[in-house]
Amino acid sequence: MYIRTISEAKAQLSALIEKVVAGKEVIIGKAGKPVAKLVRYKGTGKPRQPGALRGRIKIADDFDELPDDIAEAFGMVDR
């Protein structure tokens, strides 16, 4: 584990990322206290499946219609 201040992390970001890629953790501190941790990203491994919620979501017929008071607040209706 490597501990760095924010300014050190800004100056050494590329090197810190290389350490993370190698499997190390990097802790970034502010005022002597840890505030962030850099760790290697592990994705889900599954590609996104478009349409996975098809048929399970309903959009109301009046979705694009604004109520009069909100339309007026946006200056879309003259009163």
mmCIF file of the N, C-alpha and C atoms, coordinates in Angstrom:
data_MODEL
# 
_entry.id   MODEL 
# 
loop_
_atom_site.group_PDB 
_atom_site.id 
_atom_site.type_symbol 
_atom_site.label_atom_id 
_atom_site.label_alt_id 
_atom_site.label_comp_id 
_atom_site.label_asym_id 
_atom_site.label_entity_id 
_atom_site.label_seq_id 
_atom_site.pdbx_PDB_ins_code 
_atom_site.Cartn_x 
_atom_site.Cartn_y 
_atom_site.Cartn_z 
_atom_site.occupancy 
_atom_site.B_iso_or_equiv 
_atom_site.pdbx_formal_charge 
_atom_site.auth_seq_id 
_atom_site.auth_comp_id 
_atom_site.auth_asym_id 
_atom_site.auth_atom_id 
_atom_site.pdbx_PDB_model_num 
ATOM 1   N N  . MET A 1 1  ? 0.851   -1.175 0.000   1.00 0.00 ? 1  MET A N  1 
ATOM 2   C CA . MET A 1 1  ? 0.000   0.000  0.000   1.00 0.00 ? 1  MET A CA 1 
ATOM 3   C C  . MET A 1 1  ? 0.894   1.235  0.000   1.00 0.00 ? 1  MET A C  1 
ATOM 4   N N  . TYR A 1 2  ? 0.533   2.189  -0.841  1.00 0.00 ? 2  TYR A N  1 
ATOM 5   C CA . TYR A 1 2  ? 1.271   3.435  -0.947  1.00 0.00 ? 2  TYR A CA 1 
ATOM 6   C C  . TYR A 1 2  ? 0.376   4.559  -0.453  1.00 0.00 ? 2  TYR A C  1 
ATOM 7   N N  . ILE A 1 3  ? 0.927   5.463  0.337   1.00 0.00 ? 3  ILE A N  1 
ATOM 8   C CA . ILE A 1 3  ? 0.167   6.597  0.854   1.00 0.00 ? 3  ILE A CA 1 
ATOM 9   C C  . ILE A 1 3  ? 0.784   7.871  0.293   1.00 0.00 ? 3  ILE A C  1 
ATOM 10  N N  . ARG A 1 4  ? -0.047  8.700  -0.307  1.00 0.00 ? 4  ARG A N  1 
ATOM 11  C CA . ARG A 1 4  ? 0.406   9.945  -0.918  1.00 0.00 ? 4  ARG A CA 1 
ATOM 12  C C  . ARG A 1 4  ? -0.550  11.072 -0.547  1.00 0.00 ? 4  ARG A C  1 
ATOM 13  N N  . THR A 1 5  ? -0.036  12.311 -0.554  1.00 0.00 ? 5  THR A N  1 
ATOM 14  C CA . THR A 1 5  ? -0.895  13.478 -0.366  1.00 0.00 ? 5  THR A CA 1 
ATOM 15  C C  . THR A 1 5  ? -1.541  13.800 -1.709  1.00 0.00 ? 5  THR A C  1 
ATOM 16  N N  . ILE A 1 6  ? -2.508  14.694 -1.691  1.00 0.00 ? 6  ILE A N  1 
ATOM 17  C CA . ILE A 1 6  ? -3.181  15.073 -2.926  1.00 0.00 ? 6  ILE A CA 1 
ATOM 18  C C  . ILE A 1 6  ? -2.191  15.675 -3.907  1.00 0.00 ? 6  ILE A C  1 
ATOM 19  N N  . SER A 1 7  ? -1.301  16.580 -3.441  1.00 0.00 ? 7  SER A N  1 
ATOM 20  C CA . SER A 1 7  ? -0.343  17.185 -4.372  1.00 0.00 ? 7  SER A CA 1 
ATOM 21  C C  . SER A 1 7  ? 0.621   16.166 -4.936  1.00 0.00 ? 7  SER A C  1 
ATOM 22  N N  . GLU A 1 8  ? 1.071   15.218 -4.121  1.00 0.00 ? 8  GLU A N  1 
ATOM 23  C CA . GLU A 1 8  ? 1.943   14.160 -4.624  1.00 0.00 ? 8  GLU A CA 1 
ATOM 24  C C  . GLU A 1 8  ? 1.198   13.308 -5.655  1.00 0.00 ? 8  GLU A C  1 
ATOM 25  N N  . ALA A 1 9  ? -0.050  12.996 -5.370  1.00 0.00 ? 9  ALA A N  1 
ATOM 26  C CA . ALA A 1 9  ? -0.841  12.176 -6.281  1.00 0.00 ? 9  ALA A CA 1 
ATOM 27  C C  . ALA A 1 9  ? -1.034  12.886 -7.623  1.00 0.00 ? 9  ALA A C  1 
ATOM 28  N N  . LYS A 1 10 ? -1.272  14.214 -7.583  1.00 0.00 ? 10 LYS A N  1 
ATOM 29  C CA . LYS A 1 10 ? -1.426  14.964 -8.828  1.00 0.00 ? 10 LYS A CA 1 
ATOM 30  C C  . LYS A 1 10 ? -0.146  14.915 -9.646  1.00 0.00 ? 10 LYS A C  1 
ATOM 31  N N  . ALA A 1 11 ? 0.987   15.061 -8.982  1.00 0.00 ? 11 ALA A N  1 
ATOM 32  C CA . ALA A 1 11 ? 2.269   15.087 -9.684  1.00 0.00 ? 11 ALA A CA 1 
ATOM 33  C C  . ALA A 1 11 ? 2.690   13.703 -10.175 1.00 0.00 ? 11 ALA A C  1 
ATOM 34  N N  . GLN A 1 12 ? 2.243   12.647 -9.495  1.00 0.00 ? 12 GLN A N  1 
ATOM 35  C CA . GLN A 1 12 ? 2.702   11.291 -9.807  1.00 0.00 ? 12 GLN A CA 1 
ATOM 36  C C  . GLN A 1 12 ? 1.577   10.380 -10.294 1.00 0.00 ? 12 GLN A C  1 
ATOM 37  N N  . LEU A 1 13 ? 0.529   10.951 -10.848 1.00 0.00 ? 13 LEU A N  1 
ATOM 38  C CA . LEU A 1 13 ? -0.648  10.142 -11.186 1.00 0.00 ? 13 LEU A CA 1 
ATOM 39  C C  . LEU A 1 13 ? -0.313  8.959  -12.094 1.00 0.00 ? 13 LEU A C  1 
ATOM 40  N N  . SER A 1 14 ? 0.446   9.189  -13.141 1.00 0.00 ? 14 SER A N  1 
ATOM 41  C CA . SER A 1 14 ? 0.769   8.091  -14.058 1.00 0.00 ? 14 SER A CA 1 
ATOM 42  C C  . SER A 1 14 ? 1.502   6.963  -13.343 1.00 0.00 ? 14 SER A C  1 
ATOM 43  N N  . ALA A 1 15 ? 2.462   7.306  -12.502 1.00 0.00 ? 15 ALA A N  1 
ATOM 44  C CA . ALA A 1 15 ? 3.214   6.288  -11.768 1.00 0.00 ? 15 ALA A CA 1 
ATOM 45  C C  . ALA A 1 15 ? 2.313   5.555  -10.775 1.00 0.00 ? 15 ALA A C  1 
ATOM 46  N N  . LEU A 1 16 ? 1.400   6.280  -10.134 1.00 0.00 ? 16 LEU A N  1 
ATOM 47  C CA . LEU A 1 16 ? 0.484   5.644  -9.185  1.00 0.00 ? 16 LEU A CA 1 
ATOM 48  C C  . LEU A 1 16 ? -0.466  4.688  -9.911  1.00 0.00 ? 16 LEU A C  1 
ATOM 49  N N  . ILE A 1 17 ? -0.912  5.080  -11.096 1.00 0.00 ? 17 ILE A N  1 
ATOM 50  C CA . ILE A 1 17 ? -1.786  4.193  -11.878 1.00 0.00 ? 17 ILE A CA 1 
ATOM 51  C C  . ILE A 1 17 ? -1.035  2.917  -12.253 1.00 0.00 ? 17 ILE A C  1 
ATOM 52  N N  . GLU A 1 18 ? 0.230   3.032  -12.572 1.00 0.00 ? 18 GLU A N  1 
ATOM 53  C CA . GLU A 1 18 ? 1.027   1.840  -12.890 1.00 0.00 ? 18 GLU A CA 1 
ATOM 54  C C  . GLU A 1 18 ? 1.103   0.911  -11.681 1.00 0.00 ? 18 GLU A C  1 
ATOM 55  N N  . LYS A 1 19 ? 1.225   1.478  -10.485 1.00 0.00 ? 19 LYS A N  1 
ATOM 56  C CA . LYS A 1 19 ? 1.248   0.654  -9.266  1.00 0.00 ? 19 LYS A CA 1 
ATOM 57  C C  . LYS A 1 19 ? -0.099  -0.052 -9.082  1.00 0.00 ? 19 LYS A C  1 
ATOM 58  N N  . VAL A 1 20 ? -1.181  0.669  -9.359  1.00 0.00 ? 20 VAL A N  1 
ATOM 59  C CA . VAL A 1 20 ? -2.517  0.082  -9.236  1.00 0.00 ? 20 VAL A CA 1 
ATOM 60  C C  . VAL A 1 20 ? -2.690  -1.053 -10.245 1.00 0.00 ? 20 VAL A C  1 
ATOM 61  N N  . VAL A 1 21 ? -2.223  -0.839 -11.474 1.00 0.00 ? 21 VAL A N  1 
ATOM 62  C CA . VAL A 1 21 ? -2.307  -1.876 -12.501 1.00 0.00 ? 21 VAL A CA 1 
ATOM 63  C C  . VAL A 1 21 ? -1.538  -3.123 -12.057 1.00 0.00 ? 21 VAL A C  1 
ATOM 64  N N  . ALA A 1 22 ? -0.458  -2.907 -11.321 1.00 0.00 ? 22 ALA A N  1 
ATOM 65  C CA . ALA A 1 22 ? 0.355   -4.018 -10.831 1.00 0.00 ? 22 ALA A CA 1 
ATOM 66  C C  . ALA A 1 22 ? -0.284  -4.703 -9.619  1.00 0.00 ? 22 ALA A C  1 
ATOM 67  N N  . GLY A 1 23 ? -1.440  -4.207 -9.157  1.00 0.00 ? 23 GLY A N  1 
ATOM 68  C CA . GLY A 1 23 ? -2.144  -4.857 -8.059  1.00 0.00 ? 23 GLY A CA 1 
ATOM 69  C C  . GLY A 1 23 ? -1.993  -4.195 -6.705  1.00 0.00 ? 23 GLY A C  1 
ATOM 70  N N  . LYS A 1 24 ? -1.308  -3.075 -6.635  1.00 0.00 ? 24 LYS A N  1 
ATOM 71  C CA . LYS A 1 24 ? -1.127  -2.363 -5.359  1.00 0.00 ? 24 LYS A CA 1 
ATOM 72  C C  . LYS A 1 24 ? -2.279  -1.407 -5.113  1.00 0.00 ? 24 LYS A C  1 
ATOM 73  N N  . GLU A 1 25 ? -2.500  -1.054 -3.864  1.00 0.00 ? 25 GLU A N  1 
ATOM 74  C CA . GLU A 1 25 ? -3.480  -0.031 -3.500  1.00 0.00 ? 25 GLU A CA 1 
ATOM 75  C C  . GLU A 1 25 ? -2.750  1.264  -3.204  1.00 0.00 ? 25 GLU A C  1 
ATOM 76  N N  . VAL A 1 26 ? -3.359  2.385  -3.566  1.00 0.00 ? 26 VAL A N  1 
ATOM 77  C CA . VAL A 1 26 ? -2.782  3.697  -3.292  1.00 0.00 ? 26 VAL A CA 1 
ATOM 78  C C  . VAL A 1 26 ? -3.806  4.485  -2.484  1.00 0.00 ? 26 VAL A C  1 
ATOM 79  N N  . ILE A 1 27 ? -3.387  4.957  -1.333  1.00 0.00 ? 27 ILE A N  1 
ATOM 80  C CA . ILE A 1 27 ? -4.248  5.781  -0.476  1.00 0.00 ? 27 ILE A CA 1 
ATOM 81  C C  . ILE A 1 27 ? -3.841  7.234  -0.665  1.00 0.00 ? 27 ILE A C  1 
ATOM 82  N N  . ILE A 1 28 ? -4.837  8.098  -0.855  1.00 0.00 ? 28 ILE A N  1 
ATOM 83  C CA . ILE A 1 28 ? -4.579  9.529  -0.990  1.00 0.00 ? 28 ILE A CA 1 
ATOM 84  C C  . ILE A 1 28 ? -5.137  10.216 0.246   1.00 0.00 ? 28 ILE A C  1 
ATOM 85  N N  . GLY A 1 29 ? -4.295  11.033 0.873   1.00 0.00 ? 29 GLY A N  1 
ATOM 86  C CA . GLY A 1 29 ? -4.690  11.683 2.109   1.00 0.00 ? 29 GLY A CA 1 
ATOM 87  C C  . GLY A 1 29 ? -4.737  13.186 1.992   1.00 0.00 ? 29 GLY A C  1 
ATOM 88  N N  . LYS A 1 30 ? -5.495  13.773 2.876   1.00 0.00 ? 30 LYS A N  1 
ATOM 89  C CA . LYS A 1 30 ? -5.596  15.233 2.977   1.00 0.00 ? 30 LYS A CA 1 
ATOM 90  C C  . LYS A 1 30 ? -5.493  15.580 4.449   1.00 0.00 ? 30 LYS A C  1 
ATOM 91  N N  . ALA A 1 31 ? -4.592  16.476 4.779   1.00 0.00 ? 31 ALA A N  1 
ATOM 92  C CA . ALA A 1 31 ? -4.370  16.898 6.169   1.00 0.00 ? 31 ALA A CA 1 
ATOM 93  C C  . ALA A 1 31 ? -4.059  15.696 7.062   1.00 0.00 ? 31 ALA A C  1 
ATOM 94  N N  . GLY A 1 32 ? -3.313  14.732 6.520   1.00 0.00 ? 32 GLY A N  1 
ATOM 95  C CA . GLY A 1 32 ? -2.889  13.585 7.316   1.00 0.00 ? 32 GLY A CA 1 
ATOM 96  C C  . GLY A 1 32 ? -3.933  12.495 7.488   1.00 0.00 ? 32 GLY A C  1 
ATOM 97  N N  . LYS A 1 33 ? -5.097  12.649 6.835   1.00 0.00 ? 33 LYS A N  1 
ATOM 98  C CA . LYS A 1 33 ? -6.150  11.641 6.969   1.00 0.00 ? 33 LYS A CA 1 
ATOM 99  C C  . LYS A 1 33 ? -6.477  11.054 5.595   1.00 0.00 ? 33 LYS A C  1 
ATOM 100 N N  . PRO A 1 34 ? -6.646  9.741  5.506   1.00 0.00 ? 34 PRO A N  1 
ATOM 101 C CA . PRO A 1 34 ? -6.988  9.133  4.223   1.00 0.00 ? 34 PRO A CA 1 
ATOM 102 C C  . PRO A 1 34 ? -8.371  9.582  3.745   1.00 0.00 ? 34 PRO A C  1 
ATOM 103 N N  . VAL A 1 35 ? -8.457  9.951  2.464   1.00 0.00 ? 35 VAL A N  1 
ATOM 104 C CA . VAL A 1 35 ? -9.743  10.388 1.916   1.00 0.00 ? 35 VAL A CA 1 
ATOM 105 C C  . VAL A 1 35 ? -10.144 9.622  0.661   1.00 0.00 ? 35 VAL A C  1 
ATOM 106 N N  . ALA A 1 36 ? -9.195  8.949  0.014   1.00 0.00 ? 36 ALA A N  1 
ATOM 107 C CA . ALA A 1 36 ? -9.525  8.215  -1.210  1.00 0.00 ? 36 ALA A CA 1 
ATOM 108 C C  . ALA A 1 36 ? -8.584  7.029  -1.361  1.00 0.00 ? 36 ALA A C  1 
ATOM 109 N N  . LYS A 1 37 ? -9.068  6.019  -2.096  1.00 0.00 ? 37 LYS A N  1 
ATOM 110 C CA . LYS A 1 37 ? -8.250  4.846  -2.353  1.00 0.00 ? 37 LYS A CA 1 
ATOM 111 C C  . LYS A 1 37 ? -8.320  4.526  -3.838  1.00 0.00 ? 37 LYS A C  1 
ATOM 112 N N  . LEU A 1 38 ? -7.155  4.385  -4.466  1.00 0.00 ? 38 LEU A N  1 
ATOM 113 C CA . LEU A 1 38 ? -7.098  3.959  -5.859  1.00 0.00 ? 38 LEU A CA 1 
ATOM 114 C C  . LEU A 1 38 ? -6.905  2.454  -5.878  1.00 0.00 ? 38 LEU A C  1 
ATOM 115 N N  . VAL A 1 39 ? -7.795  1.765  -6.546  1.00 0.00 ? 39 VAL A N  1 
ATOM 116 C CA . VAL A 1 39 ? -7.696  0.314  -6.686  1.00 0.00 ? 39 VAL A CA 1 
ATOM 117 C C  . VAL A 1 39 ? -7.961  -0.040 -8.137  1.00 0.00 ? 39 VAL A C  1 
ATOM 118 N N  . ARG A 1 40 ? -7.525  -1.194 -8.540  1.00 0.00 ? 40 ARG A N  1 
ATOM 119 C CA . ARG A 1 40 ? -7.732  -1.636 -9.907  1.00 0.00 ? 40 ARG A CA 1 
ATOM 120 C C  . ARG A 1 40 ? -9.225  -1.837 -10.170 1.00 0.00 ? 40 ARG A C  1 
ATOM 121 N N  . TYR A 1 41 ? -9.677  -1.380 -11.327 1.00 0.00 ? 41 TYR A N  1 
ATOM 122 C CA . TYR A 1 41 ? -11.083 -1.510 -11.713 1.00 0.00 ? 41 TYR A CA 1 
ATOM 123 C C  . TYR A 1 41 ? -11.340 -2.936 -12.183 1.00 0.00 ? 41 TYR A C  1 
ATOM 124 N N  . LYS A 1 42 ? -12.372 -3.525 -11.636 1.00 0.00 ? 42 LYS A N  1 
ATOM 125 C CA . LYS A 1 42 ? -12.797 -4.850 -12.065 1.00 0.00 ? 42 LYS A CA 1 
ATOM 126 C C  . LYS A 1 42 ? -14.223 -4.723 -12.568 1.00 0.00 ? 42 LYS A C  1 
ATOM 127 N N  . GLY A 1 43 ? -14.389 -4.733 -13.871 1.00 0.00 ? 43 GLY A N  1 
ATOM 128 C CA . GLY A 1 43 ? -15.715 -4.601 -14.471 1.00 0.00 ? 43 GLY A CA 1 
ATOM 129 C C  . GLY A 1 43 ? -16.544 -5.852 -14.225 1.00 0.00 ? 43 GLY A C  1 
ATOM 130 N N  . THR A 1 44 ? -17.779 -5.795 -14.643 1.00 0.00 ? 44 THR A N  1 
ATOM 131 C CA . THR A 1 44 ? -18.675 -6.927 -14.447 1.00 0.00 ? 44 THR A CA 1 
ATOM 132 C C  . THR A 1 44 ? -18.304 -8.096 -15.341 1.00 0.00 ? 44 THR A C  1 
ATOM 133 N N  . GLY A 1 45 ? -17.588 -7.812 -16.432 1.00 0.00 ? 45 GLY A N  1 
ATOM 134 C CA . GLY A 1 45 ? -17.222 -8.872 -17.346 1.00 0.00 ? 45 GLY A CA 1 
ATOM 135 C C  . GLY A 1 45 ? -18.315 -9.224 -18.332 1.00 0.00 ? 45 GLY A C  1 
ATOM 136 N N  . LYS A 1 46 ? -19.517 -8.725 -18.107 1.00 0.00 ? 46 LYS A N  1 
ATOM 137 C CA . LYS A 1 46 ? -20.635 -8.999 -19.002 1.00 0.00 ? 46 LYS A CA 1 
ATOM 138 C C  . LYS A 1 46 ? -20.837 -7.800 -19.921 1.00 0.00 ? 46 LYS A C  1 
ATOM 139 N N  . PRO A 1 47 ? -20.955 -8.038 -21.214 1.00 0.00 ? 47 PRO A N  1 
ATOM 140 C CA . PRO A 1 47 ? -21.253 -6.904 -22.099 1.00 0.00 ? 47 PRO A CA 1 
ATOM 141 C C  . PRO A 1 47 ? -22.678 -6.424 -21.861 1.00 0.00 ? 47 PRO A C  1 
ATOM 142 N N  . ARG A 1 48 ? -22.885 -5.155 -22.105 1.00 0.00 ? 48 ARG A N  1 
ATOM 143 C CA . ARG A 1 48 ? -24.208 -4.578 -21.932 1.00 0.00 ? 48 ARG A CA 1 
ATOM 144 C C  . ARG A 1 48 ? -25.189 -5.234 -22.900 1.00 0.00 ? 48 ARG A C  1 
ATOM 145 N N  . GLN A 1 49 ? -26.385 -5.515 -22.420 1.00 0.00 ? 49 GLN A N  1 
ATOM 146 C CA . GLN A 1 49 ? -27.411 -6.152 -23.238 1.00 0.00 ? 49 GLN A CA 1 
ATOM 147 C C  . GLN A 1 49 ? -28.516 -5.147 -23.522 1.00 0.00 ? 49 GLN A C  1 
ATOM 148 N N  . PRO A 1 50 ? -28.466 -4.456 -24.664 1.00 0.00 ? 50 PRO A N  1 
ATOM 149 C CA . PRO A 1 50 ? -29.526 -3.498 -24.979 1.00 0.00 ? 50 PRO A CA 1 
ATOM 150 C C  . PRO A 1 50 ? -30.892 -4.189 -25.028 1.00 0.00 ? 50 PRO A C  1 
ATOM 151 N N  . GLY A 1 51 ? -31.883 -3.503 -24.509 1.00 0.00 ? 51 GLY A N  1 
ATOM 152 C CA . GLY A 1 51 ? -33.243 -4.043 -24.551 1.00 0.00 ? 51 GLY A CA 1 
ATOM 153 C C  . GLY A 1 51 ? -33.547 -5.019 -23.438 1.00 0.00 ? 51 GLY A C  1 
ATOM 154 N N  . ALA A 1 52 ? -32.678 -5.105 -22.439 1.00 0.00 ? 52 ALA A N  1 
ATOM 155 C CA . ALA A 1 52 ? -32.889 -6.069 -21.360 1.00 0.00 ? 52 ALA A CA 1 
ATOM 156 C C  . ALA A 1 52 ? -34.180 -5.795 -20.583 1.00 0.00 ? 52 ALA A C  1 
ATOM 157 N N  . LEU A 1 53 ? -34.652 -4.548 -20.586 1.00 0.00 ? 53 LEU A N  1 
ATOM 158 C CA . LEU A 1 53 ? -35.879 -4.209 -19.861 1.00 0.00 ? 53 LEU A CA 1 
ATOM 159 C C  . LEU A 1 53 ? -37.070 -3.997 -20.801 1.00 0.00 ? 53 LEU A C  1 
ATOM 160 N N  . ARG A 1 54 ? -36.941 -4.421 -22.045 1.00 0.00 ? 54 ARG A N  1 
ATOM 161 C CA . ARG A 1 54 ? -38.021 -4.251 -23.018 1.00 0.00 ? 54 ARG A CA 1 
ATOM 162 C C  . ARG A 1 54 ? -39.299 -4.910 -22.490 1.00 0.00 ? 54 ARG A C  1 
ATOM 163 N N  . GLY A 1 55 ? -40.392 -4.144 -22.534 1.00 0.00 ? 55 GLY A N  1 
ATOM 164 C CA . GLY A 1 55 ? -41.675 -4.651 -22.086 1.00 0.00 ? 55 GLY A CA 1 
ATOM 165 C C  . GLY A 1 55 ? -41.899 -4.523 -20.591 1.00 0.00 ? 55 GLY A C  1 
ATOM 166 N N  . ARG A 1 56 ? -40.900 -4.076 -19.849 1.00 0.00 ? 56 ARG A N  1 
ATOM 167 C CA . ARG A 1 56 ? -41.038 -3.963 -18.393 1.00 0.00 ? 56 ARG A CA 1 
ATOM 168 C C  . ARG A 1 56 ? -41.139 -2.511 -17.926 1.00 0.00 ? 56 ARG A C  1 
ATOM 169 N N  . ILE A 1 57 ? -40.974 -1.564 -18.850 1.00 0.00 ? 57 ILE A N  1 
ATOM 170 C CA . ILE A 1 57 ? -41.057 -0.148 -18.510 1.00 0.00 ? 57 ILE A CA 1 
ATOM 171 C C  . ILE A 1 57 ? -42.166 0.478  -19.333 1.00 0.00 ? 57 ILE A C  1 
ATOM 172 N N  . LYS A 1 58 ? -43.033 1.253  -18.677 1.00 0.00 ? 58 LYS A N  1 
ATOM 173 C CA . LYS A 1 58 ? -44.118 1.926  -19.383 1.00 0.00 ? 58 LYS A CA 1 
ATOM 174 C C  . LYS A 1 58 ? -43.957 3.423  -19.215 1.00 0.00 ? 58 LYS A C  1 
ATOM 175 N N  . ILE A 1 59 ? -44.030 4.126  -20.330 1.00 0.00 ? 59 ILE A N  1 
ATOM 176 C CA . ILE A 1 59 ? -43.970 5.585  -20.312 1.00 0.00 ? 59 ILE A CA 1 
ATOM 177 C C  . ILE A 1 59 ? -45.387 6.092  -20.539 1.00 0.00 ? 59 ILE A C  1 
ATOM 178 N N  . ALA A 1 60 ? -45.837 6.966  -19.664 1.00 0.00 ? 60 ALA A N  1 
ATOM 179 C CA . ALA A 1 60 ? -47.204 7.492  -19.737 1.00 0.00 ? 60 ALA A CA 1 
ATOM 180 C C  . ALA A 1 60 ? -47.439 8.209  -21.061 1.00 0.00 ? 60 ALA A C  1 
ATOM 181 N N  . ASP A 1 61 ? -48.662 8.162  -21.554 1.00 0.00 ? 61 ASP A N  1 
ATOM 182 C CA . ASP A 1 61 ? -49.019 8.802  -22.824 1.00 0.00 ? 61 ASP A CA 1 
ATOM 183 C C  . ASP A 1 61 ? -48.799 10.308 -22.784 1.00 0.00 ? 61 ASP A C  1 
ATOM 184 N N  . ASP A 1 62 ? -48.960 10.922 -21.616 1.00 0.00 ? 62 ASP A N  1 
ATOM 185 C CA . ASP A 1 62 ? -48.809 12.373 -21.499 1.00 0.00 ? 62 ASP A CA 1 
ATOM 186 C C  . ASP A 1 62 ? -47.411 12.766 -20.999 1.00 0.00 ? 62 ASP A C  1 
ATOM 187 N N  . PHE A 1 63 ? -46.431 11.926 -21.190 1.00 0.00 ? 63 PHE A N  1 
ATOM 188 C CA . PHE A 1 63 ? -45.073 12.158 -20.679 1.00 0.00 ? 63 PHE A CA 1 
ATOM 189 C C  . PHE A 1 63 ? -44.495 13.495 -21.148 1.00 0.00 ? 63 PHE A C  1 
ATOM 190 N N  . ASP A 1 64 ? -44.702 13.855 -22.410 1.00 0.00 ? 64 ASP A N  1 
ATOM 191 C CA . ASP A 1 64 ? -44.110 15.071 -22.966 1.00 0.00 ? 64 ASP A CA 1 
ATOM 192 C C  . ASP A 1 64 ? -44.916 16.334 -22.689 1.00 0.00 ? 64 ASP A C  1 
ATOM 193 N N  . GLU A 1 65 ? -46.055 16.229 -22.035 1.00 0.00 ? 65 GLU A N  1 
ATOM 194 C CA . GLU A 1 65 ? -46.890 17.397 -21.759 1.00 0.00 ? 65 GLU A CA 1 
ATOM 195 C C  . GLU A 1 65 ? -46.574 17.951 -20.376 1.00 0.00 ? 65 GLU A C  1 
ATOM 196 N N  . LEU A 1 66 ? -46.281 19.249 -20.334 1.00 0.00 ? 66 LEU A N  1 
ATOM 197 C CA . LEU A 1 66 ? -46.011 19.892 -19.050 1.00 0.00 ? 66 LEU A CA 1 
ATOM 198 C C  . LEU A 1 66 ? -47.302 20.404 -18.433 1.00 0.00 ? 66 LEU A C  1 
ATOM 199 N N  . PRO A 1 67 ? -47.412 20.310 -17.120 1.00 0.00 ? 67 PRO A N  1 
ATOM 200 C CA . PRO A 1 67 ? -48.557 20.955 -16.449 1.00 0.00 ? 67 PRO A CA 1 
ATOM 201 C C  . PRO A 1 67 ? -48.474 22.473 -16.694 1.00 0.00 ? 67 PRO A C  1 
ATOM 202 N N  . ASP A 1 68 ? -49.636 23.137 -16.712 1.00 0.00 ? 68 ASP A N  1 
ATOM 203 C CA . ASP A 1 68 ? -49.686 24.567 -17.028 1.00 0.00 ? 68 ASP A CA 1 
ATOM 204 C C  . ASP A 1 68 ? -48.783 25.404 -16.139 1.00 0.00 ? 68 ASP A C  1 
ATOM 205 N N  . ASP A 1 69 ? -48.754 25.133 -14.829 1.00 0.00 ? 69 ASP A N  1 
ATOM 206 C CA . ASP A 1 69 ? -47.949 25.963 -13.931 1.00 0.00 ? 69 ASP A CA 1 
ATOM 207 C C  . ASP A 1 69 ? -46.450 25.829 -14.221 1.00 0.00 ? 69 ASP A C  1 
ATOM 208 N N  . ILE A 1 70 ? -46.006 24.656 -14.588 1.00 0.00 ? 70 ILE A N  1 
ATOM 209 C CA . ILE A 1 70 ? -44.584 24.467 -14.888 1.00 0.00 ? 70 ILE A CA 1 
ATOM 210 C C  . ILE A 1 70 ? -44.251 25.074 -16.251 1.00 0.00 ? 70 ILE A C  1 
ATOM 211 N N  . ALA A 1 71 ? -45.138 24.909 -17.227 1.00 0.00 ? 71 ALA A N  1 
ATOM 212 C CA . ALA A 1 71 ? -44.927 25.517 -18.542 1.00 0.00 ? 71 ALA A CA 1 
ATOM 213 C C  . ALA A 1 71 ? -44.859 27.031 -18.417 1.00 0.00 ? 71 ALA A C  1 
ATOM 214 N N  . GLU A 1 72 ? -45.698 27.590 -17.562 1.00 0.00 ? 72 GLU A N  1 
ATOM 215 C CA . GLU A 1 72 ? -45.685 29.037 -17.337 1.00 0.00 ? 72 GLU A CA 1 
ATOM 216 C C  . GLU A 1 72 ? -44.384 29.469 -16.664 1.00 0.00 ? 72 GLU A C  1 
ATOM 217 N N  . ALA A 1 73 ? -43.903 28.680 -15.716 1.00 0.00 ? 73 ALA A N  1 
ATOM 218 C CA . ALA A 1 73 ? -42.646 29.011 -15.025 1.00 0.00 ? 73 ALA A CA 1 
ATOM 219 C C  . ALA A 1 73 ? -41.465 29.023 -16.009 1.00 0.00 ? 73 ALA A C  1 
ATOM 220 N N  . PHE A 1 74 ? -41.530 28.214 -17.049 1.00 0.00 ? 74 PHE A N  1 
ATOM 221 C CA . PHE A 1 74 ? -40.470 28.191 -18.054 1.00 0.00 ? 74 PHE A CA 1 
ATOM 222 C C  . PHE A 1 74 ? -40.725 29.168 -19.191 1.00 0.00 ? 74 PHE A C  1 
ATOM 223 N N  . GLY A 1 75 ? -41.794 29.950 -19.078 1.00 0.00 ? 75 GLY A N  1 
ATOM 224 C CA . GLY A 1 75 ? -42.089 30.957 -20.089 1.00 0.00 ? 75 GLY A CA 1 
ATOM 225 C C  . GLY A 1 75 ? -42.649 30.376 -21.378 1.00 0.00 ? 75 GLY A C  1 
ATOM 226 N N  . MET A 1 76 ? -43.249 29.228 -21.307 1.00 0.00 ? 76 MET A N  1 
ATOM 227 C CA . MET A 1 76 ? -43.776 28.565 -22.506 1.00 0.00 ? 76 MET A CA 1 
ATOM 228 C C  . MET A 1 76 ? -45.254 28.864 -22.718 1.00 0.00 ? 76 MET A C  1 
ATOM 229 N N  . VAL A 1 77 ? -45.907 29.474 -21.737 1.00 0.00 ? 77 VAL A N  1 
ATOM 230 C CA . VAL A 1 77 ? -47.327 29.774 -21.805 1.00 0.00 ? 77 VAL A CA 1 
ATOM 231 C C  . VAL A 1 77 ? -47.523 31.218 -21.351 1.00 0.00 ? 77 VAL A C  1 
ATOM 232 N N  . ASP A 1 78 ? -48.272 31.985 -22.120 1.00 0.00 ? 78 ASP A N  1 
ATOM 233 C CA . ASP A 1 78 ? -48.586 33.352 -21.716 1.00 0.00 ? 78 ASP A CA 1 
ATOM 234 C C  . ASP A 1 78 ? -49.896 33.361 -20.957 1.00 0.00 ? 78 ASP A C  1 
ATOM 235 N N  . ARG A 1 79 ? -49.923 34.067 -19.856 1.00 0.00 ? 79 ARG A N  1 
ATOM 236 C CA . ARG A 1 79 ? -51.150 34.184 -19.059 1.00 0.00 ? 79 ARG A CA 1 
ATOM 237 C C  . ARG A 1 79 ? -51.493 35.618 -18.880 1.00 0.00 ? 79 ARG A C  1 
# 
